[in-house]
Amino acid sequence: LSLPADHRQLFELLTKHKVVSASLSTKLISMAGFRNVLVHEYLDIDRRRVYGVLTKSLGDFEKFIKAVSKLL
């Protein structure tokens, strides 16, 4: 794998090399974007939205961990 320039490119590379599926990659790119909102606009964040994203996305994190663990 080459070195990615950013989070988006990281997930695109993992998809290209069949480490993660395209659908999981799309979700992870979205989560990385949400992370940027949390970091840069943390004073205006709706805590219910954060809770919802985290609870609905736990399965995606588990899928990502499982996929990457196969590389190690």
N, C-alpha and C positions, 0 to 999 in steps of 0.2 A: 504494500500500500504506500502511496505517496503521502506527504505531509499536507493536511488540509489547511486552508487559509482561515477558515472560520467554522462555526458549528454546522452551518448548512452544508458546507462542502464535506465535512466529516461524515455526515449521515449519507450524503450522496455517494461518497466513495465506498462506504460499507454496503450500500445497495448494489453498486456496480460490481463489487467483488462477492456478491451473494452472501454476505454475512447477515444482513437483515433484509426483510421484505420491503418493497416499495411503500406499502401502506404503513408499516411500522416507521419507516424513515420519515414519511410525511408527518406522522404524529410526533416524532422526536424533534423534528425541525420546528414544529409549532410550540412544543414545550420549551425549546431553547429560546424562542421568541418571547414566550411568556416569562421566562426567567429574566430576560432583559428588561421587561416591564417592571418586574418585581424589584430589580436592582436600581433602576433609574427613576422610578415613579412610586417608590414604596410608601410615601405619605398619602397617596390617593388610592390605594388598593382596597378593594372590597374583600374583606376577609372571607365572606361566604363564597365568593368566586374562587379564591385560592383553595379553600377547603374542597370545593366541588371538583376543581381541576385535579387536585392531588388524589382524592378518593377515586375518581373515575379513571385515573391514569396509572394506578399502581400496577395493574396487569401489564401495561406497556413497558414499565420499568423492568418488571420481572422477565419479560420476553427479551428485552435488550441485554440484560445481565446474562441470561442463558445463552444467547447468540454469541456474545463476546467471550464468554467463558470457554467456548469451544476453540477459540484461537489461542488460549493460554496453555 
